[in-house]
């Protein structure tokens, strides 16, 4: 597991390196999301091959 990325309303958003995060705990911030957006997070290997994904609830601040 090397990278984390998002799907927003079915569109794959670029992935970024996980860095020093200790799985399963990491944070990913994205501006301009709405509570009605369908968001999934995915993890990928160094070649950007998806390993797993999960639904993400959106918190409004």
C-alpha distance matrix in Angstrom:
0.0 3.8 6.2 8.3 11.6 14.8 17.4 20.8 23.6 21.9 21.2 17.7 17.3 15.4 11.8 11.4 9.3 8.1 10.2 11.6 10.8 10.8 9.0 10.6 12.7 12.3 15.0 15.2 18.8 20.6 24.3 26.9 25.4 28.0 28.1 28.8 25.7 23.3 19.8 16.5 13.1 10.1 6.4 5.7 4.9 7.3 10.1 9.5 9.6 9.1 7.6 9.6 12.0 14.6 17.9 18.5 22.0 23.6 25.6 28.7 29.8
3.8 0.0 3.8 7.2 10.5 14.1 17.1 20.3 23.5 21.9 20.6 16.9 15.8 13.3 9.6 8.5 5.9 5.8 7.6 10.0 10.0 11.3 10.5 12.4 13.5 12.2 14.2 14.0 17.3 19.0 22.7 25.4 24.4 27.4 28.0 28.8 25.6 23.6 20.0 17.1 13.5 10.9 7.3 6.0 5.0 5.4 8.8 8.3 9.9 10.2 10.0 12.0 13.7 16.3 19.2 19.2 22.6 23.6 25.5 28.2 29.1
6.2 3.8 0.0 3.8 6.8 10.5 13.6 16.7 20.0 18.6 17.1 13.5 12.1 9.7 6.0 5.3 4.3 5.0 8.1 11.1 10.5 12.4 11.4 12.6 13.2 11.1 12.2 11.2 14.2 15.5 19.1 21.8 20.8 23.9 24.6 25.4 22.1 20.3 16.7 14.1 10.6 8.3 5.6 5.1 6.3 6.8 9.1 7.2 9.4 9.1 9.9 11.1 11.8 14.3 16.7 16.5 19.9 20.6 22.6 25.2 26.2
8.3 7.2 3.8 0.0 3.8 7.2 10.6 13.4 16.8 15.9 14.6 11.4 9.9 8.6 5.2 5.5 6.4 6.0 9.8 12.3 10.7 12.6 11.1 11.5 11.7 9.3 9.8 8.3 11.3 12.4 16.2 18.6 17.3 20.3 20.9 21.7 18.4 16.7 13.0 10.6 7.0 5.6 4.5 6.2 9.0 10.3 12.0 9.1 10.7 9.2 10.0 9.9 9.5 11.3 13.3 12.9 16.2 16.8 19.0 21.6 22.9
11.6 10.5 6.8 3.8 0.0 3.8 7.1 9.9 13.3 12.5 11.0 7.8 6.3 5.9 4.0 6.3 8.8 9.4 12.9 15.6 14.0 16.1 14.4 14.3 14.4 11.7 11.1 8.4 10.5 10.5 14.0 15.9 14.6 17.5 18.5 19.0 15.4 13.9 10.4 8.5 5.8 5.3 6.5 7.9 11.2 12.4 13.0 9.5 11.2 9.4 11.3 10.7 9.2 10.9 12.1 11.7 14.9 15.2 17.7 20.0 21.6
14.8 14.1 10.5 7.2 3.8 0.0 3.8 6.2 9.7 9.3 8.3 6.1 5.2 7.1 7.1 9.6 12.5 12.7 16.3 18.8 16.7 18.6 16.6 15.9 15.8 13.3 12.0 9.0 10.2 9.2 12.4 13.5 11.7 14.3 15.2 15.3 11.7 10.2 6.8 5.6 4.5 6.0 8.8 10.8 14.3 15.9 16.1 12.3 13.4 11.1 13.0 11.5 8.9 9.6 9.7 9.3 12.3 12.5 15.5 17.6 19.7
17.4 17.1 13.6 10.6 7.1 3.8 0.0 3.8 6.4 5.5 5.2 4.4 5.6 8.8 9.9 12.9 15.9 16.3 19.9 22.4 20.3 21.9 19.6 18.6 18.9 16.7 15.4 12.4 13.1 11.3 13.8 13.9 11.7 13.6 14.4 13.6 9.9 7.9 5.6 5.1 6.4 7.7 11.1 12.8 16.4 18.2 17.6 13.8 14.2 11.8 14.0 12.2 9.3 9.8 9.3 9.8 12.5 12.8 16.3 18.3 20.8
20.8 20.3 16.7 13.4 9.9 6.2 3.8 0.0 3.8 5.3 5.3 6.6 7.1 10.8 12.5 15.2 18.4 18.8 22.3 24.6 22.4 24.2 22.1 20.9 20.7 18.4 16.3 13.2 12.8 10.3 11.7 11.0 8.6 10.2 11.5 10.5 6.7 5.8 4.7 6.7 8.9 11.2 14.6 16.5 20.0 21.6 21.1 17.3 18.0 15.6 17.7 15.7 12.4 12.0 10.3 10.0 11.6 11.1 14.6 15.9 18.6
23.6 23.5 20.0 16.8 13.3 9.7 6.4 3.8 0.0 3.8 5.7 8.5 10.1 13.9 15.8 18.8 22.0 22.4 25.9 28.2 25.9 27.5 25.1 23.7 23.7 21.7 19.7 16.8 16.3 13.6 14.5 12.9 10.3 10.7 11.6 9.3 6.0 4.8 6.3 8.5 11.6 13.7 17.3 19.1 22.7 24.5 23.6 19.8 20.0 17.5 19.6 17.4 14.0 13.4 11.2 11.6 12.8 12.5 16.1 17.2 20.3
21.9 21.9 18.6 15.9 12.5 9.3 5.5 5.3 3.8 0.0 3.8 6.5 9.3 12.8 14.7 18.0 21.1 21.7 25.4 27.9 25.7 27.2 24.6 23.4 23.9 22.0 20.6 17.7 17.9 15.5 17.0 16.0 13.5 14.3 15.1 12.9 9.6 7.4 7.9 8.5 11.2 12.2 15.7 16.9 20.4 22.3 21.0 17.3 17.1 14.8 17.2 15.3 12.4 12.7 11.5 12.9 14.9 15.3 19.0 20.4 23.5
21.2 20.6 17.1 14.6 11.0 8.3 5.2 5.3 5.7 3.8 0.0 3.8 6.3 9.8 12.3 15.7 19.1 20.3 23.7 26.6 24.8 26.7 24.5 23.7 23.9 21.6 20.0 16.7 16.7 14.1 15.5 14.8 13.2 14.9 16.4 14.7 11.1 9.8 9.3 9.8 11.5 12.2 15.3 16.0 19.2 20.5 19.1 15.5 16.0 14.4 17.3 16.1 13.6 14.5 13.7 14.4 16.6 16.4 19.8 21.0 23.7
17.7 16.9 13.5 11.4 7.8 6.1 4.4 6.6 8.5 6.5 3.8 0.0 3.8 6.6 8.8 12.4 15.6 17.0 20.4 23.4 21.8 23.8 21.7 21.2 21.6 19.1 18.0 14.8 15.4 13.3 15.5 15.8 14.3 16.6 18.1 17.0 13.2 11.6 9.9 9.2 9.7 9.5 12.1 12.5 15.6 16.7 15.5 11.8 12.6 11.2 14.4 13.7 11.7 13.3 13.4 14.1 16.8 16.9 20.2 21.8 24.2
17.3 15.8 12.1 9.9 6.3 5.2 5.6 7.1 10.1 9.3 6.3 3.8 0.0 3.8 6.6 9.7 13.3 14.9 18.0 21.1 19.8 22.2 20.6 20.4 20.2 17.3 15.7 12.2 12.5 10.4 12.7 13.6 12.8 15.7 17.7 17.3 13.5 12.7 10.3 10.1 9.7 10.0 12.1 12.6 15.5 16.1 15.4 11.9 13.7 12.6 15.6 15.0 13.0 14.4 14.4 14.1 16.7 16.1 19.0 20.4 22.2
15.4 13.3 9.7 8.6 5.9 7.1 8.8 10.8 13.9 12.8 9.8 6.6 3.8 0.0 3.8 6.8 10.3 12.7 15.4 18.8 18.2 20.8 19.6 20.0 19.7 16.7 15.5 12.2 13.0 11.7 14.3 15.8 15.6 18.8 20.8 20.8 17.0 16.2 13.4 12.6 11.0 10.4 11.3 11.0 13.3 13.2 12.7 9.5 12.2 12.0 15.0 15.3 14.1 16.0 16.7 16.4 19.1 18.6 21.2 22.7 24.1
11.8 9.6 6.0 5.2 4.0 7.1 9.9 12.5 15.8 14.7 12.3 8.8 6.6 3.8 0.0 3.8 6.9 9.1 12.0 15.4 14.7 17.2 16.1 16.7 16.6 13.7 13.2 10.5 12.3 12.1 15.3 17.5 16.9 20.2 21.7 22.1 18.4 17.2 13.9 12.3 9.7 8.5 8.4 8.1 10.3 10.3 10.7 7.6 10.5 10.2 12.6 13.1 12.5 14.7 16.0 15.6 18.7 18.6 21.0 22.9 24.1
11.4 8.5 5.3 5.5 6.3 9.6 12.9 15.2 18.8 18.0 15.7 12.4 9.7 6.8 3.8 0.0 3.8 6.4 8.7 12.2 12.1 15.1 14.8 15.8 15.2 12.0 11.6 9.4 11.3 12.1 15.4 18.2 18.0 21.5 23.0 24.0 20.5 19.6 16.1 14.6 11.5 10.6 9.6 9.5 10.9 10.2 11.8 9.6 12.8 12.6 14.4 15.0 14.6 16.5 17.9 16.9 19.8 19.4 21.2 23.1 23.8
9.3 5.9 4.3 6.4 8.8 12.5 15.9 18.4 22.0 21.1 19.1 15.6 13.3 10.3 6.9 3.8 0.0 3.8 5.4 9.0 9.6 12.5 12.7 14.4 13.9 11.1 11.8 10.8 13.3 14.9 18.3 21.4 21.1 24.5 25.7 26.9 23.6 22.4 18.8 16.8 13.3 11.9 9.7 9.3 9.7 8.6 11.3 10.1 13.0 13.2 14.2 15.3 15.6 17.6 19.6 18.7 21.6 21.6 23.1 25.3 25.7
8.1 5.8 5.0 6.0 9.4 12.7 16.3 18.8 22.4 21.7 20.3 17.0 14.9 12.7 9.1 6.4 3.8 0.0 3.8 6.5 6.0 8.9 9.1 10.8 10.2 7.8 9.3 9.3 12.5 14.9 18.4 21.6 20.9 24.1 24.8 26.3 23.3 22.0 18.2 16.0 12.3 11.2 8.8 9.6 10.3 10.4 13.5 12.1 14.3 13.6 13.6 14.2 14.5 16.1 18.1 17.0 19.8 20.2 21.4 23.9 24.3
10.2 7.6 8.1 9.8 12.9 16.3 19.9 22.3 25.9 25.4 23.7 20.4 18.0 15.4 12.0 8.7 5.4 3.8 0.0 3.8 5.7 8.8 10.5 12.8 11.7 9.5 11.1 11.8 14.6 17.2 20.5 23.9 23.7 26.9 27.7 29.5 26.6 25.5 21.7 19.7 16.0 15.0 12.4 12.7 12.5 11.8 15.2 14.6 17.0 16.9 16.8 17.6 18.2 19.7 21.7 20.4 23.0 23.1 23.9 26.2 26.1
11.6 10.0 11.1 12.3 15.6 18.8 22.4 24.6 28.2 27.9 26.6 23.4 21.1 18.8 15.4 12.2 9.0 6.5 3.8 0.0 3.8 6.4 9.2 11.7 10.4 9.1 11.3 13.1 15.9 19.1 22.3 25.8 25.4 28.5 28.9 30.9 28.3 27.3 23.5 21.5 17.8 17.0 14.4 15.2 15.0 14.6 18.3 17.8 19.8 19.3 18.5 19.1 19.8 20.8 22.8 21.3 23.6 23.9 24.3 26.7 26.4
10.8 10.0 10.5 10.7 14.0 16.7 20.3 22.4 25.9 25.7 24.8 21.8 19.8 18.2 14.7 12.1 9.6 6.0 5.7 3.8 0.0 3.8 6.1 8.2 6.5 5.5 8.5 10.8 14.0 17.3 20.7 24.0 23.1 25.9 26.0 28.1 25.6 24.5 20.7 18.7 15.0 14.7 12.5 14.1 14.7 15.3 18.7 17.5 19.1 17.9 16.8 16.7 17.0 17.6 19.5 18.0 20.2 20.8 21.2 24.0 23.9
10.8 11.3 12.4 12.6 16.1 18.6 21.9 24.2 27.5 27.2 26.7 23.8 22.2 20.8 17.2 15.1 12.5 8.9 8.8 6.4 3.8 0.0 3.8 6.2 5.6 6.9 10.5 13.3 16.7 20.0 23.4 26.6 25.3 27.7 27.3 29.4 27.1 25.6 22.0 19.6 16.1 15.6 13.2 15.0 15.4 16.6 20.1 19.0 19.9 18.5 16.7 16.4 17.1 17.5 19.7 18.6 20.8 22.0 22.4 25.5 25.6
9.0 10.5 11.4 11.1 14.4 16.6 19.6 22.1 25.1 24.6 24.5 21.7 20.6 19.6 16.1 14.8 12.7 9.1 10.5 9.2 6.1 3.8 0.0 2.9 4.7 6.7 10.4 12.8 16.5 19.4 23.0 25.8 24.0 26.3 25.6 27.3 25.0 23.1 19.6 16.9 13.5 12.8 10.5 12.8 13.7 15.7 18.8 17.4 17.7 15.8 13.6 13.0 13.7 14.2 16.7 16.1 18.6 20.3 21.2 24.5 25.2
10.6 12.4 12.6 11.5 14.3 15.9 18.6 20.9 23.7 23.4 23.7 21.2 20.4 20.0 16.7 15.8 14.4 10.8 12.8 11.7 8.2 6.2 2.9 0.0 3.8 6.6 9.9 12.4 16.0 18.8 22.3 24.8 22.7 24.6 23.6 25.3 23.3 21.3 17.9 15.3 12.3 12.1 10.7 13.5 15.1 17.5 20.2 18.4 18.4 15.9 13.7 12.2 12.5 12.2 14.5 13.9 16.3 18.3 19.2 22.7 23.6
12.7 13.5 13.2 11.7 14.4 15.8 18.9 20.7 23.7 23.9 23.9 21.6 20.2 19.7 16.6 15.2 13.9 10.2 11.7 10.4 6.5 5.6 4.7 3.8 0.0 3.8 7.0 10.3 13.5 16.7 20.1 22.8 21.1 23.1 22.3 24.5 22.6 21.2 17.8 15.8 12.8 13.4 12.3 15.3 17.0 18.8 21.7 19.7 20.4 18.0 16.4 14.9 14.4 13.7 15.3 13.7 15.5 16.9 17.2 20.4 20.9
12.3 12.2 11.1 9.3 11.7 13.3 16.7 18.4 21.7 22.0 21.6 19.1 17.3 16.7 13.7 12.0 11.1 7.8 9.5 9.1 5.5 6.9 6.7 6.6 3.8 0.0 3.8 6.8 10.2 13.5 16.8 19.8 18.5 20.9 20.7 22.9 20.7 19.7 16.0 14.4 11.2 12.1 11.2 14.0 15.9 17.3 20.1 17.9 19.1 17.0 16.1 14.8 14.0 13.6 14.9 12.8 14.8 15.4 15.9 18.8 19.1
15.0 14.2 12.2 9.8 11.1 12.0 15.4 16.3 19.7 20.6 20.0 18.0 15.7 15.5 13.2 11.6 11.8 9.3 11.1 11.3 8.5 10.5 10.4 9.9 7.0 3.8 0.0 3.8 6.6 10.1 13.2 16.3 15.2 17.8 17.8 20.3 18.2 17.7 14.2 13.4 10.7 12.5 12.5 15.5 17.8 18.9 21.3 18.8 20.3 18.2 18.0 16.4 14.8 14.0 14.3 11.6 13.0 12.8 13.0 15.6 15.7
15.2 14.0 11.2 8.3 8.4 9.0 12.4 13.2 16.8 17.7 16.7 14.8 12.2 12.2 10.5 9.4 10.8 9.3 11.8 13.1 10.8 13.3 12.8 12.4 10.3 6.8 3.8 0.0 3.8 6.7 10.2 13.3 12.4 15.4 16.1 18.2 15.7 15.4 11.9 11.5 9.0 11.1 11.7 14.4 17.1 18.0 19.9 17.0 18.8 16.8 17.3 15.9 13.9 13.4 13.4 10.7 12.4 11.6 12.5 14.7 15.2
18.8 17.3 14.2 11.3 10.5 10.2 13.1 12.8 16.3 17.9 16.7 15.4 12.5 13.0 12.3 11.3 13.3 12.5 14.6 15.9 14.0 16.7 16.5 16.0 13.5 10.2 6.6 3.8 0.0 3.8 6.7 10.1 9.9 13.1 14.4 16.7 14.5 15.2 12.1 12.9 11.3 13.8 15.0 17.5 20.2 20.8 22.5 19.4 21.5 19.6 20.5 19.0 16.6 15.8 14.9 11.8 12.6 10.6 11.0 12.4 12.5
20.6 19.0 15.5 12.4 10.5 9.2 11.3 10.3 13.6 15.5 14.1 13.3 10.4 11.7 12.1 12.1 14.9 14.9 17.2 19.1 17.3 20.0 19.4 18.8 16.7 13.5 10.1 6.7 3.8 0.0 3.8 6.8 6.9 10.6 12.6 14.5 12.0 13.2 10.6 12.2 11.4 14.1 16.0 18.2 21.2 21.8 22.8 19.5 21.6 19.7 21.2 19.6 16.9 16.2 14.8 12.0 12.6 10.2 11.2 11.9 12.6
24.3 22.7 19.1 16.2 14.0 12.4 13.8 11.7 14.5 17.0 15.5 15.5 12.7 14.3 15.3 15.4 18.3 18.4 20.5 22.3 20.7 23.4 23.0 22.3 20.1 16.8 13.2 10.2 6.7 3.8 0.0 3.8 5.8 9.2 12.0 14.0 12.1 14.3 12.6 14.9 14.8 17.7 19.7 21.8 24.8 25.2 26.0 22.8 24.9 23.2 24.8 23.1 20.2 19.2 17.4 14.4 14.2 11.0 11.4 10.8 11.2
26.9 25.4 21.8 18.6 15.9 13.5 13.9 11.0 12.9 16.0 14.8 15.8 13.6 15.8 17.5 18.2 21.4 21.6 23.9 25.8 24.0 26.6 25.8 24.8 22.8 19.8 16.3 13.3 10.1 6.8 3.8 0.0 3.8 6.6 10.0 11.5 10.0 12.9 12.3 15.3 16.1 19.1 21.7 23.8 27.0 27.7 28.1 24.6 26.5 24.6 26.4 24.5 21.2 20.0 17.6 14.9 14.2 10.8 11.6 10.3 11.3
25.4 24.4 20.8 17.3 14.6 11.7 11.7 8.6 10.3 13.5 13.2 14.3 12.8 15.6 16.9 18.0 21.1 20.9 23.7 25.4 23.1 25.3 24.0 22.7 21.1 18.5 15.2 12.4 9.9 6.9 5.8 3.8 0.0 3.8 6.8 8.3 6.6 9.4 8.9 12.2 13.6 16.9 19.8 22.3 25.7 26.8 27.2 23.6 25.0 22.6 24.2 21.9 18.4 16.8 14.1 11.5 10.7 7.5 9.1 8.7 10.9
28.0 27.4 23.9 20.3 17.5 14.3 13.6 10.2 10.7 14.3 14.9 16.6 15.7 18.8 20.2 21.5 24.5 24.1 26.9 28.5 25.9 27.7 26.3 24.6 23.1 20.9 17.8 15.4 13.1 10.6 9.2 6.6 3.8 0.0 3.8 5.2 5.3 8.9 9.8 13.5 15.5 19.0 22.2 24.9 28.5 29.9 30.2 26.5 27.5 24.8 26.2 23.5 19.9 17.8 14.5 12.1 10.3 7.2 8.7 7.7 10.7
28.1 28.0 24.6 20.9 18.5 15.2 14.4 11.5 11.6 15.1 16.4 18.1 17.7 20.8 21.7 23.0 25.7 24.8 27.7 28.9 26.0 27.3 25.6 23.6 22.3 20.7 17.8 16.1 14.4 12.6 12.0 10.0 6.8 3.8 0.0 3.8 5.6 8.3 9.5 13.0 15.4 19.0 22.3 25.3 29.0 30.8 31.2 27.5 28.1 25.1 26.0 22.9 19.2 16.5 12.9 10.6 7.9 5.5 7.0 6.8 10.5
28.8 28.8 25.4 21.7 19.0 15.3 13.6 10.5 9.3 12.9 14.7 17.0 17.3 20.8 22.1 24.0 26.9 26.3 29.5 30.9 28.1 29.4 27.3 25.3 24.5 22.9 20.3 18.2 16.7 14.5 14.0 11.5 8.3 5.2 3.8 0.0 3.8 6.5 9.2 12.7 15.8 19.1 22.7 25.5 29.2 31.2 31.1 27.3 27.6 24.6 25.8 22.7 18.9 16.5 12.8 11.5 9.6 8.2 10.6 10.6 14.3
25.7 25.6 22.1 18.4 15.4 11.7 9.9 6.7 6.0 9.6 11.1 13.2 13.5 17.0 18.4 20.5 23.6 23.3 26.6 28.3 25.6 27.1 25.0 23.3 22.6 20.7 18.2 15.7 14.5 12.0 12.1 10.0 6.6 5.3 5.6 3.8 0.0 3.8 6.0 9.8 12.7 15.9 19.5 22.0 25.8 27.6 27.5 23.6 24.0 21.2 22.7 19.9 16.2 14.2 10.9 9.8 9.1 7.9 11.0 11.7 15.1
23.3 23.6 20.3 16.7 13.9 10.2 7.9 5.8 4.8 7.4 9.8 11.6 12.7 16.2 17.2 19.6 22.4 22.0 25.5 27.3 24.5 25.6 23.1 21.3 21.2 19.7 17.7 15.4 15.2 13.2 14.3 12.9 9.4 8.9 8.3 6.5 3.8 0.0 3.8 6.9 10.4 13.3 17.0 19.6 23.3 25.5 25.3 21.5 21.4 18.3 19.6 16.7 12.9 11.0 7.9 7.9 8.4 8.7 12.4 14.0 17.5
19.8 20.0 16.7 13.0 10.4 6.8 5.6 4.7 6.3 7.9 9.3 9.9 10.3 13.4 13.9 16.1 18.8 18.2 21.7 23.5 20.7 22.0 19.6 17.9 17.8 16.0 14.2 11.9 12.1 10.6 12.6 12.3 8.9 9.8 9.5 9.2 6.0 3.8 0.0 3.8 6.8 10.0 13.6 16.3 20.1 22.2 22.3 18.5 18.7 15.6 16.8 14.0 10.3 8.6 6.0 5.5 7.3 7.8 11.5 13.7 16.8
16.5 17.1 14.1 10.6 8.5 5.6 5.1 6.7 8.5 8.5 9.8 9.2 10.1 12.6 12.3 14.6 16.8 16.0 19.7 21.5 18.7 19.6 16.9 15.3 15.8 14.4 13.4 11.5 12.9 12.2 14.9 15.3 12.2 13.5 13.0 12.7 9.8 6.9 3.8 0.0 3.8 6.6 10.2 13.1 16.8 19.3 19.5 15.8 15.6 12.2 13.1 10.2 6.5 5.3 4.3 5.3 8.6 10.2 13.8 16.5 19.3
13.1 13.5 10.6 7.0 5.8 4.5 6.4 8.9 11.6 11.2 11.5 9.7 9.7 11.0 9.7 11.5 13.3 12.3 16.0 17.8 15.0 16.1 13.5 12.3 12.8 11.2 10.7 9.0 11.3 11.4 14.8 16.1 13.6 15.5 15.4 15.8 12.7 10.4 6.8 3.8 0.0 3.8 7.0 10.2 13.8 16.2 16.9 13.4 13.5 10.4 11.0 8.5 5.4 5.5 6.4 6.5 10.2 11.6 14.6 17.5 19.7
10.1 10.9 8.3 5.6 5.3 6.0 7.7 11.2 13.7 12.2 12.2 9.5 10.0 10.4 8.5 10.6 11.9 11.2 15.0 17.0 14.7 15.6 12.8 12.1 13.4 12.1 12.5 11.1 13.8 14.1 17.7 19.1 16.9 19.0 19.0 19.1 15.9 13.3 10.0 6.6 3.8 0.0 3.8 6.6 10.3 13.0 13.6 10.1 9.9 6.7 7.4 5.6 4.1 6.6 9.0 10.0 13.8 15.4 18.3 21.2 23.3
6.4 7.3 5.6 4.5 6.5 8.8 11.1 14.6 17.3 15.7 15.3 12.1 12.1 11.3 8.4 9.6 9.7 8.8 12.4 14.4 12.5 13.2 10.5 10.7 12.3 11.2 12.5 11.7 15.0 16.0 19.7 21.7 19.8 22.2 22.3 22.7 19.5 17.0 13.6 10.2 7.0 3.8 0.0 3.8 7.1 10.0 11.2 8.4 8.4 5.9 5.7 5.6 6.4 9.2 12.2 13.0 16.7 18.2 20.7 23.8 25.5
5.7 6.0 5.1 6.2 7.9 10.8 12.8 16.5 19.1 16.9 16.0 12.5 12.6 11.0 8.1 9.5 9.3 9.6 12.7 15.2 14.1 15.0 12.8 13.5 15.3 14.0 15.5 14.4 17.5 18.2 21.8 23.8 22.3 24.9 25.3 25.5 22.0 19.6 16.3 13.1 10.2 6.6 3.8 0.0 3.8 6.7 7.5 5.1 5.1 4.2 5.2 7.3 9.1 12.4 15.5 16.4 20.2 21.5 24.2 27.0 28.6
4.9 5.0 6.3 9.0 11.2 14.3 16.4 20.0 22.7 20.4 19.2 15.6 15.5 13.3 10.3 10.9 9.7 10.3 12.5 15.0 14.7 15.4 13.7 15.1 17.0 15.9 17.8 17.1 20.2 21.2 24.8 27.0 25.7 28.5 29.0 29.2 25.8 23.3 20.1 16.8 13.8 10.3 7.1 3.8 0.0 3.8 5.4 5.2 5.4 6.7 6.9 10.1 12.5 15.9 19.1 20.1 23.8 25.1 27.5 30.4 31.8
7.3 5.4 6.8 10.3 12.4 15.9 18.2 21.6 24.5 22.3 20.5 16.7 16.1 13.2 10.3 10.2 8.6 10.4 11.8 14.6 15.3 16.6 15.7 17.5 18.8 17.3 18.9 18.0 20.8 21.8 25.2 27.7 26.8 29.9 30.8 31.2 27.6 25.5 22.2 19.3 16.2 13.0 10.0 6.7 3.8 0.0 3.8 5.4 7.4 9.7 10.6 13.7 15.8 19.1 22.0 22.6 26.1 27.0 29.3 31.9 33.0
10.1 8.8 9.1 12.0 13.0 16.1 17.6 21.1 23.6 21.0 19.1 15.5 15.4 12.7 10.7 11.8 11.3 13.5 15.2 18.3 18.7 20.1 18.8 20.2 21.7 20.1 21.3 19.9 22.5 22.8 26.0 28.1 27.2 30.2 31.2 31.1 27.5 25.3 22.3 19.5 16.9 13.6 11.2 7.5 5.4 3.8 0.0 3.8 5.5 8.9 10.8 14.1 16.1 19.7 22.5 23.4 27.1 28.0 30.6 33.0 34.4
9.5 8.3 7.2 9.1 9.5 12.3 13.8 17.3 19.8 17.3 15.5 11.8 11.9 9.5 7.6 9.6 10.1 12.1 14.6 17.8 17.5 19.0 17.4 18.4 19.7 17.9 18.8 17.0 19.4 19.5 22.8 24.6 23.6 26.5 27.5 27.3 23.6 21.5 18.5 15.8 13.4 10.1 8.4 5.1 5.2 5.4 3.8 0.0 3.8 6.2 8.9 11.5 12.9 16.4 18.9 19.9 23.5 24.4 27.1 29.5 31.1
9.6 9.9 9.4 10.7 11.2 13.4 14.2 18.0 20.0 17.1 16.0 12.6 13.7 12.2 10.5 12.8 13.0 14.3 17.0 19.8 19.1 19.9 17.7 18.4 20.4 19.1 20.3 18.8 21.5 21.6 24.9 26.5 25.0 27.5 28.1 27.6 24.0 21.4 18.7 15.6 13.5 9.9 8.4 5.1 5.4 7.4 5.5 3.8 0.0 3.8 6.4 9.5 11.5 15.3 18.2 19.8 23.6 25.0 28.0 30.6 32.5
9.1 10.2 9.1 9.2 9.4 11.1 11.8 15.6 17.5 14.8 14.4 11.2 12.6 12.0 10.2 12.6 13.2 13.6 16.9 19.3 17.9 18.5 15.8 15.9 18.0 17.0 18.2 16.8 19.6 19.7 23.2 24.6 22.6 24.8 25.1 24.6 21.2 18.3 15.6 12.2 10.4 6.7 5.9 4.2 6.7 9.7 8.9 6.2 3.8 0.0 3.8 5.9 7.8 11.5 14.5 16.4 20.2 21.9 24.9 27.8 29.9
7.6 10.0 9.9 10.0 11.3 13.0 14.0 17.7 19.6 17.2 17.3 14.4 15.6 15.0 12.6 14.4 14.2 13.6 16.8 18.5 16.8 16.7 13.6 13.7 16.4 16.1 18.0 17.3 20.5 21.2 24.8 26.4 24.2 26.2 26.0 25.8 22.7 19.6 16.8 13.1 11.0 7.4 5.7 5.2 6.9 10.6 10.8 8.9 6.4 3.8 0.0 3.8 7.2 10.8 14.4 16.4 20.1 22.3 25.2 28.3 30.4
9.6 12.0 11.1 9.9 10.7 11.5 12.2 15.7 17.4 15.3 16.1 13.7 15.0 15.3 13.1 15.0 15.3 14.2 17.6 19.1 16.7 16.4 13.0 12.2 14.9 14.8 16.4 15.9 19.0 19.6 23.1 24.5 21.9 23.5 22.9 22.7 19.9 16.7 14.0 10.2 8.5 5.6 5.6 7.3 10.1 13.7 14.1 11.5 9.5 5.9 3.8 0.0 3.8 7.1 10.8 13.0 16.8 19.2 22.1 25.4 27.7
12.0 13.7 11.8 9.5 9.2 8.9 9.3 12.4 14.0 12.4 13.6 11.7 13.0 14.1 12.5 14.6 15.6 14.5 18.2 19.8 17.0 17.1 13.7 12.5 14.4 14.0 14.8 13.9 16.6 16.9 20.2 21.2 18.4 19.9 19.2 18.9 16.2 12.9 10.3 6.5 5.4 4.1 6.4 9.1 12.5 15.8 16.1 12.9 11.5 7.8 7.2 3.8 0.0 3.8 7.1 9.5 13.2 15.7 18.8 22.0 24.5
14.6 16.3 14.3 11.3 10.9 9.6 9.8 12.0 13.4 12.7 14.5 13.3 14.4 16.0 14.7 16.5 17.6 16.1 19.7 20.8 17.6 17.5 14.2 12.2 13.7 13.6 14.0 13.4 15.8 16.2 19.2 20.0 16.8 17.8 16.5 16.5 14.2 11.0 8.6 5.3 5.5 6.6 9.2 12.4 15.9 19.1 19.7 16.4 15.3 11.5 10.8 7.1 3.8 0.0 3.8 6.5 9.9 12.9 15.9 19.3 21.9
17.9 19.2 16.7 13.3 12.1 9.7 9.3 10.3 11.2 11.5 13.7 13.4 14.4 16.7 16.0 17.9 19.6 18.1 21.7 22.8 19.5 19.7 16.7 14.5 15.3 14.9 14.3 13.4 14.9 14.8 17.4 17.6 14.1 14.5 12.9 12.8 10.9 7.9 6.0 4.3 6.4 9.0 12.2 15.5 19.1 22.0 22.5 18.9 18.2 14.5 14.4 10.8 7.1 3.8 0.0 3.8 6.7 9.8 13.0 16.2 19.2
18.5 19.2 16.5 12.9 11.7 9.3 9.8 10.0 11.6 12.9 14.4 14.1 14.1 16.4 15.6 16.9 18.7 17.0 20.4 21.3 18.0 18.6 16.1 13.9 13.7 12.8 11.6 10.7 11.8 12.0 14.4 14.9 11.5 12.1 10.6 11.5 9.8 7.9 5.5 5.3 6.5 10.0 13.0 16.4 20.1 22.6 23.4 19.9 19.8 16.4 16.4 13.0 9.5 6.5 3.8 0.0 3.8 6.4 9.5 12.8 15.6
22.0 22.6 19.9 16.2 14.9 12.3 12.5 11.6 12.8 14.9 16.6 16.8 16.7 19.1 18.7 19.8 21.6 19.8 23.0 23.6 20.2 20.8 18.6 16.3 15.5 14.8 13.0 12.4 12.6 12.6 14.2 14.2 10.7 10.3 7.9 9.6 9.1 8.4 7.3 8.6 10.2 13.8 16.7 20.2 23.8 26.1 27.1 23.5 23.6 20.2 20.1 16.8 13.2 9.9 6.7 3.8 0.0 3.8 6.5 9.8 12.9
23.6 23.6 20.6 16.8 15.2 12.5 12.8 11.1 12.5 15.3 16.4 16.9 16.1 18.6 18.6 19.4 21.6 20.2 23.1 23.9 20.8 22.0 20.3 18.3 16.9 15.4 12.8 11.6 10.6 10.2 11.0 10.8 7.5 7.2 5.5 8.2 7.9 8.7 7.8 10.2 11.6 15.4 18.2 21.5 25.1 27.0 28.0 24.4 25.0 21.9 22.3 19.2 15.7 12.9 9.8 6.4 3.8 0.0 3.8 6.5 9.7
25.6 25.5 22.6 19.0 17.7 15.5 16.3 14.6 16.1 19.0 19.8 20.2 19.0 21.2 21.0 21.2 23.1 21.4 23.9 24.3 21.2 22.4 21.2 19.2 17.2 15.9 13.0 12.5 11.0 11.2 11.4 11.6 9.1 8.7 7.0 10.6 11.0 12.4 11.5 13.8 14.6 18.3 20.7 24.2 27.5 29.3 30.6 27.1 28.0 24.9 25.2 22.1 18.8 15.9 13.0 9.5 6.5 3.8 0.0 3.8 6.4
28.7 28.2 25.2 21.6 20.0 17.6 18.3 15.9 17.2 20.4 21.0 21.8 20.4 22.7 22.9 23.1 25.3 23.9 26.2 26.7 24.0 25.5 24.5 22.7 20.4 18.8 15.6 14.7 12.4 11.9 10.8 10.3 8.7 7.7 6.8 10.6 11.7 14.0 13.7 16.5 17.5 21.2 23.8 27.0 30.4 31.9 33.0 29.5 30.6 27.8 28.3 25.4 22.0 19.3 16.2 12.8 9.8 6.5 3.8 0.0 3.8
29.8 29.1 26.2 22.9 21.6 19.7 20.8 18.6 20.3 23.5 23.7 24.2 22.2 24.1 24.1 23.8 25.7 24.3 26.1 26.4 23.9 25.6 25.2 23.6 20.9 19.1 15.7 15.2 12.5 12.6 11.2 11.3 10.9 10.7 10.5 14.3 15.1 17.5 16.8 19.3 19.7 23.3 25.5 28.6 31.8 33.0 34.4 31.1 32.5 29.9 30.4 27.7 24.5 21.9 19.2 15.6 12.9 9.7 6.4 3.8 0.0
